[in-house]
Structure formats: structure tokens, C-alpha cells
Amino acid sequence: MARSSRRVDDYVRGAPASHEWERLVDPEIMRWSFAGELWYWRGPSPYHFVTVPDDASAALRAMSSVVSYGWGVIPVRGRIGASAFETSLFPKDGGYVVPIKDAVRKAEGLSLGDVVAIELAVRT
């Protein structure tokens, strides 16, 4: 079976996706690097997060039916500095947020309000 040459940009623009395309989503085009501010949510499950930028969130939202495993969460591999981790992006306010585990935050010396450089790849 030949690999599709479609790009995430085509998918985001609303180009129809066949079931074949959904199975052949190229993990190389499901990677993002960005920086964002570390913020804290003290709700019922307190956690630190970084907000995914709008452009990456739009691409993720467009392919969420292919990569989500339930209620909109998207499994990802992440890297901050020397720390690699696995987590899931959570939908929030029309975009996504990256939960930052305490082990990663402490290993990288991150504090509330720090601007964090993150690399993400969707786990397929």
C-alpha cells in the first residue's frame, strides 16, 4: 500500500480524509516544538500545564478523531530539556494543554510562570 503524500495542512483545511488516510497518518508530521508559560490549576486534581499554541491546537483538533482515545485527549511523547515523558493533551477552551508532571518540572528546575520549550509528538 503506498503512503499518502498529504500534509497536516491539507487535513486542517478540511480536505476529506478516507479511512485509508486515517490509518496512514505519518507520525513525522505530527510533531511540534513551541514555548509556553507554565501555569498551575489547583482544581480537584492540581497540576501544572503549558498551553499548546493555536496553530498546533487546530491541527490536533482536525485529527483528533484519528488519534484520540476518548473524551478528546490525545496521547503524546514530550521532551523538555533532557527530560522525556509520555502524557496526554487535554482539550481546554477550544485548544489543548500539556500536563507537566512534577518529576519533569523538578528535574528541569521549572517554576510557575517560567517559559518552557517543549517538543511534542503524537503517540500512534
Secondary structure as GFF3:
##gff-version 3
##sequence-region A 1 124
A	DSSP	alpha_helix	8	12	.	.	.	ID=ss1
A	DSSP	alpha_helix	19	23	.	.	.	ID=ss2
A	DSSP	three_ten_helix	27	29	.	.	.	ID=ss3
A	DSSP	beta_strand	31	41	.	.	.	ID=ss4
A	DSSP	beta_strand	47	51	.	.	.	ID=ss5
A	DSSP	alpha_helix	54	67	.	.	.	ID=ss6
A	DSSP	beta_strand	74	80	.	.	.	ID=ss7
A	DSSP	beta_strand	83	92	.	.	.	ID=ss8
A	DSSP	beta_strand	95	100	.	.	.	ID=ss9
A	DSSP	alpha_helix	102	107	.	.	.	ID=ss10
A	DSSP	beta_strand	115	122	.	.	.	ID=ss11
###
